[in-house]
Amino acid sequence: MFSIIGLKCDVAFPIEGFVLDFTKSFSVNDVTFELHNLEEFLDSNRHLERHNIKDIRILGVVRAAYGKDTHEIKSSAYQRVDRAVNILQFLVTRSLRTVEEVYFIKPLDDEGPVKRDNNNRFIALGQVEKSVSLDGLFPGPRFDAQNYVEEKLKPFGAIRPDRKETLEKALSYYRVAVCADNPYQAIESFFGAIQALVREEKKITDVTSKIMEDHIKPIIVNGIRGMTEGDFEDNFTCFWRKYRSKGTHGKYHVNDYSRMRSASIAKEEVTRWTWAIINDYIEKSIIR
């Protein structure tokens, strides 16, 4: 463990599950996502391999994190990176994990000498200036993932301050849903994301199913092609009461695979609903 009063460090956490082709770093709030270069992020003790963490393409980096010791710095930096990953996962629509058990840390040179315990699990951070590309490996036109994410990130930088916390809360529920092990858990968490937004929009603490249905109906009917009011009402009753309430409160057996298949289909529809409702909230929250 480093021992110094008032330590300042750069800290980086691997992001598991990110597979898009990027050539340069990008930022989300106060976190920079850098490309993972095995030659510069030295894992001499093979921590990533021993924890079975593979195919890491990016790291969430917090610059000049400050704290009384490395434990405090690591905890604070992890929370900042994980919040930023909530936003990133919403954009890439796949499960991402901020790796906590293996990370990289570099004390800044201007903070004075640092004593280092040979048994610590911290790994040196190198300068992050690198370029990686997958051009030419796959046939067909190239999807510009870098431009896609950078463009999609722009609205998040213009959210009104009084709406940011609610949006972050909704995105955290959305991420839990995407990473859920079964469709019942996913549906419950997707509705948790929606409830967080409805609670803020309506300025209420108790969001009943009726309030929820009335609030999101026009967003879903107007935002999803082919959706009628009748279709929405039928689906809402099924998704909310059947899969969200009964499915997560001991009514159904989680090994009833026939019912699980139906719940999985419902989960895909609730995913679309949640995506539309969060985007509607973002649009209404942008500073013009």
C-alpha positions, 0 to 999 in steps of 0.5 A, spaced: 500 500 500 502 506 498 503 511 504 503 518 503 498 524 506 494 527 501 495 522 495 494 524 488 493 518 482 491 516 475 486 510 476 484 506 470 479 500 471 478 495 465 471 495 462 469 488 460 464 487 454 466 493 450 467 490 443 466 496 438 472 498 434 475 505 437 481 509 434 482 514 440 479 516 447 473 519 448 470 522 455 463 521 459 463 526 464 469 527 468 472 520 466 476 518 459 475 512 456 482 510 453 484 504 449 487 498 452 494 497 450 497 491 453 504 494 452 503 500 456 498 498 461 503 493 464 500 487 468 506 483 470 503 479 475 497 477 470 492 479 474 487 479 468 488 472 466 488 470 473 481 473 474 479 470 467 478 477 465 479 477 457 478 481 451 479 488 454 479 493 449 478 500 453 479 502 460 475 508 464 480 512 467 480 518 472 485 523 472 488 526 478 484 522 483 485 525 490 485 521 497 488 520 503 490 513 501 489 508 495 483 505 498 480 511 498 482 513 491 480 507 488 473 507 491 472 514 489 474 513 482 471 506 481 464 510 483 465 515 477 467 510 472 461 506 473 457 511 473 460 513 466 459 506 464 451 506 465 451 512 460 456 508 455 452 501 456 445 505 454 448 507 448 451 500 446 446 496 448 450 490 451 452 488 458 458 492 460 462 491 467 467 495 470 472 491 473 473 492 480 478 486 482 483 488 477 485 496 476 491 500 474 494 506 478 499 511 477 501 516 483 503 523 480 510 525 480 509 532 483 506 529 489 513 527 492 516 520 494 511 514 495 513 508 499 511 501 495 509 495 498 512 489 494 505 485 495 500 490 493 496 489 487 497 496 484 500 496 477 503 502 474 499 506 469 503 508 463 502 514 458 495 513 454 497 515 447 495 509 442 491 507 436 488 501 435 483 499 428 480 493 426 479 496 419 480 491 413 478 485 418 471 484 416 468 485 409 462 490 407 462 498 409 465 500 416 460 502 421 464 508 424 463 506 432 467 512 434 463 517 431 456 514 433 458 514 440 461 521 440 455 523 437 450 520 442 454 522 448 453 530 446 446 530 449 448 528 455 453 534 456 447 538 455 442 535 461 440 540 465 443 540 472 436 539 476 435 533 471 442 529 471 441 525 478 434 522 476 437 520 469 443 517 472 438 513 477 434 511 471 440 509 467 443 505 473 436 501 473 437 500 465 444 497 466 442 492 471 436 490 467 441 489 461 445 485 465 440 481 469 440 473 469 433 472 467 427 476 464 423 477 470 429 480 473 430 484 467 423 487 466 422 489 473 429 493 473 426 496 466 420 498 470 424 501 475 428 505 470 421 508 468 419 509 475 425 513 477 423 518 471 415 518 472 416 520 479 421 526 477 416 528 472 410 527 476 413 530 483 410 524 487 413 519 491 408 513 490 408 511 482 402 506 482 400 502 475 395 507 473 399 513 474 405 509 470 400 507 464 397 514 463 404 517 463 408 513 458 402 511 454 403 517 449 410 516 449 410 509 447 404 509 442 407 515 438 414 513 439 414 506 437 411 504 430 405 500 429 403 501 436 396 502 438 393 504 444 389 498 445 396 494 444 399 498 449 394 497 454 394 490 453 401 489 453 402 494 459 397 489 463 401 483 461 408 486 462 407 489 469 402 485 473 404 478 470 412 478 469 414 484 473 409 483 479 408 475 479 414 473 476 419 477 481 415 475 487 414 468 487 408 466 483 412 463 477 417 457 477 424 460 474 425 453 471 418 453 467 422 454 461 415 455 457 413 461 461 421 463 461 420 464 453 414 468 453 417 472 458 424 473 454 419 476 448 416 480 453 423 483 455 425 485 448 418 489 448 419 492 455 427 494 453 424 498 447 419 501 451 424 503 456 429 506 451 424 510 448 422 513 455 429 514 457 430 518 450 424 522 451 426 524 458 433 526 455 430 530 449 426 534 454 432 535 459 437 538 454 439 545 455 436 549 449 
